[in-house]
Amino acid sequence: MENFIISDILSKPYESGEKTNFQIPLLAPYVTETEEKYLQECIRSGWITSAGKFIELFEQKLKDFTHSPYVVAVSSGTAALHLALRAVGVEKDTLAILPNISFVASVNAVHYCDAEPIFVDINSATWQLDENLLLNFLENECFYTKEQTFHKATLKRISALVLVHNLGNLGNISAIQEICERFNIPLVEDAAEALGAFYKGRHAGTFGKVGILSFNGNKIVTTGGGGAVLTKDEHISKKVRHWANQAKISAEEYYHDEVGYNYRLPNPLAAIGVAQMEKIHFLLEKKKLTRDFYADILRGKAIWQETLADSQPNYWLFTALFENSHLIAQKLKENSIQTRKLWYPLNRLPMHQNCLYVQKNDFSWKVYEKSLSLPSSVGLQIQDLEKIAKVLEEGLDEKI
Ligand SMILES: *Cc1c(COP(=O)(O)O)cnc(C)c1O
C-alpha cells in the first residue's frame, strides 16, 4: 500500500481534477503516479481491451475489501444494476420498489428491465428509504403467497427492492432484511456510493441477494467509468459475467445462448481501479477528516444526514440542509466554489408521472429543497477548506 501523510496531502495541489469552470469543484477524482504506472504497463504490454491481468486483480482487491465471495467488474454502476435486476427476476409486468431520493441510474435500470418503479419516501433524518412506510405499504396494499408478493391494485408481482445507500450512509438494514424475507422480495443493494461504508461491521452491498458498486468519476474509487456486481451466489455471478460478455458460450465460436450485453470493464480501467484500491484507506480517511472540518464550522447551523449506531458511513459527498441553501449556494458560486443540491425526487421526473409514490409527508421534497452538497474532493487542500469556511460563514450570517 502507498504511504500517505495526511498533512502532506493537505498542502499538495490537486494531482488531477475534472475540468470544470470552478476553482474548487464539487468532486474531482484523486489520481497519483500509481494509476499512471499501471496504465503505462497496460499500454506497453498491449493488453488494452477486455482481457488482461488487471481485471482479475481489481476483482480480487474488491473481494478482499468487501468480503463479497463473488465480484464481477463491469463497465458502469448502471450496467451492474441492470444485470443485478435481471439476475433476481425483475422483468416486464413486475414492480420494483426504490427510495424516492436517488441518482436516476437506480430507476433507469428498472426501466431497462421493462419493470415499473414504486417510490417510497425517505426517512427525514437518515434520508434513506423509510422502512415503516415500506412495511405499511406491503401489509396493506399488497397480498402475499408463500413465495411472492403482489400489489393488490395492479396484481403485479413485486420483483425487487432496490435499496440505495444514499451518500454512502446506511439505514436500518436489519429491519429491511427482515421485511424482504417475510414478503419474499429479493433485496438488491445499490451501493454505488457506498464503497467503504459498513453496517454492523459488514460491507455495504453484501446484505442482499446482489449488490452493486460504481466507479464513476465522482465516486470514492474511480476507474474513470466502471462498476461491479457483488454476490454470494455463485450461479448469479456466473450468469452476470455471461450476460456482460454478450452471452457468448465459448472463446472459439460466436455462439450465444441468450440476449447479452457489452458490459465488460476494459483492462486499462481496471488498472486505474487497482491503483485506486491500493489507496482506499487513505481516500476514506481523508473524507472523514474533511467531513469533521465541515462539521466543526457548521455546528448548529446546518443539519447533517443522521448516522445510525450500527452504520459506518464513508462520507462520500458532504451534504447538509440549510434554511437558506439557495443564498449559500449563490455565495459559494460567486467565489468559484461548486455546490449542488441532492438529486431531484424521482416521483417528480416526467417519466414517472403515473408511478406510485408511497409517502405521508413527502420528506423527499423537503430534504431536497434545503440540501446542499459541498466540495468533497479528496484532493482538497487546507487553503481550499479555509476559503470555503469563510464564504460559508458570510452566507450563514446573512440569514434573515
Ligand atoms: C453513481 C450511481 C449509479 C450509477 O453508476 P454509474 O457508474 O455512473 O453508471 C447508480 N446508483 C447510484 C445511487 C449512484 O450514485
The ligand as an SDF file (V2000), in Angstrom:
LIG
                    3D

 15 15  0  0  0  0  0  0  0  0999 V2000
  -23.4030    6.6900   -9.4820 C   0  0  0  0  0  0  0  0  0  0  0  0
  -24.6160    5.9400   -9.1710 C   0  0  0  0  0  0  0  0  0  0  0  0
  -25.1000    4.9280  -10.0050 C   0  0  0  0  0  0  0  0  0  0  0  0
  -24.5990    4.6920  -11.3780 C   0  0  0  0  0  0  0  0  0  0  0  0
  -23.2970    4.4130  -11.5250 O   0  0  0  0  0  0  0  0  0  0  0  0
  -22.5550    4.7030  -12.9330 P   0  0  0  0  0  0  0  0  0  0  0  0
  -21.2540    4.0250  -12.7200 O   0  0  0  0  0  0  0  0  0  0  0  0
  -22.4420    6.1910  -13.0570 O   0  0  0  0  0  0  0  0  0  0  0  0
  -23.3480    4.0890  -14.0070 O   0  0  0  0  0  0  0  0  0  0  0  0
  -26.1830    4.1870   -9.5880 C   0  0  0  0  0  0  0  0  0  0  0  0
  -26.7920    4.4340   -8.4260 N   0  0  0  0  0  0  0  0  0  0  0  0
  -26.3890    5.4080   -7.6070 C   0  0  0  0  0  0  0  0  0  0  0  0
  -27.0970    5.5980   -6.3200 C   0  0  0  0  0  0  0  0  0  0  0  0
  -25.2930    6.2180   -7.9570 C   0  0  0  0  0  0  0  0  0  0  0  0
  -24.9200    7.2020   -7.1550 O   0  0  0  0  0  0  0  0  0  0  0  0
  1  2  1  0
  2  3  1  0
  2 14  2  0
  3  4  1  0
  3 10  2  0
  4  5  1  0
  5  6  1  0
  6  7  2  0
  6  8  1  0
  6  9  1  0
 10 11  1  0
 11 12  2  0
 12 13  1  0
 12 14  1  0
 14 15  1  0
M  END
$$$$
